[in-house]
Amino acid sequence: MDFNFKKYHNRSINAASNEERAAINQELKNYYASLNKEEQHDFNTQLQTFLAREVGRLKTDYEAIKGNMK
């Protein structure tokens, strides 16, 4: 099963308020709670991969911007 973390990430980034962001996070927590143990393991593995990729992308973007400011 493939989980679409980008969808939740984009919704959270574009949330109009902290309350909306909290509701999106709760939705994701509820979804996780509904999964069986094997699906939770897959979810966690895919989430770690997604986060590592996003952090790497942000680092690359930051370094490119920082390099252009010199």
Stockholm file with secondary structure:
# STOCKHOLM 1.0

chainA/1-70         MDFNFKKYHNRSINAASNEERAAINQELKNYYASLNKEEQHDFNTQLQTFLAREVGRLKTDYEAIKGNMK
#=GR chainA/1-70 SS CCCCHHHHHHHHHTCSSHHHHHHHHHHHHHHHHTSCHHHHHHHHHHHHHHHHHHHHHHHHHHHHHHHHTC
#=GC SS_cons        CCCCHHHHHHHHHTCSSHHHHHHHHHHHHHHHHTSCHHHHHHHHHHHHHHHHHHHHHHHHHHHHHHHHTC
//
